[in-house]
Amino acid sequence: MLRLVDRFPHNLSKDIHELTSITREAAPKHGRSTYGEPDKDLTPDEIYSEKHAKDFIAKARRAREIVLKIFRELSIYTMFKL
């Protein structure tokens, strides 16, 4: 079975792996950053600090850069500024 990453041009492999890493880190945190932990009476701002937020904003920006690079490489045009 072909892995999804193998379907992309080889020169994008490193970027796709980086994007995968960012996504894997972000996915489990989505619910906690949105809803907190209601069963423990914790709000998101009681779980995450400003530093956490700034670190993840930087990762989100990097993820956006990677996606736009992939779109350019694959000639996928979007309404987003490329």
Rosetta blueprint (number, residue, H / E / L):
1 M L
2 L L
3 R L
4 L H
5 V H
6 D H
7 R H
8 F L
9 P L
10 H H
11 N H
12 L H
13 S H
14 K H
15 D H
16 I H
17 H H
18 E H
19 L H
20 T H
21 S H
22 I H
23 T H
24 R H
25 E H
26 A H
27 A H
28 P H
29 K H
30 H H
31 G H
32 R H
33 S H
34 T H
35 Y H
36 G L
37 E E
38 P H
39 D H
40 K H
41 D L
42 L E
43 T L
44 P H
45 D H
46 E H
47 I H
48 Y L
49 S L
50 E H
51 K H
52 H H
53 A H
54 K H
55 D H
56 F H
57 I H
58 A H
59 K H
60 A H
61 R H
62 R H
63 A H
64 R H
65 E H
66 I H
67 V H
68 L H
69 K H
70 I H
71 F H
72 R H
73 E H
74 L L
75 S L
76 I L
77 Y L
78 T L
79 M L
80 F L
81 K L
82 L L
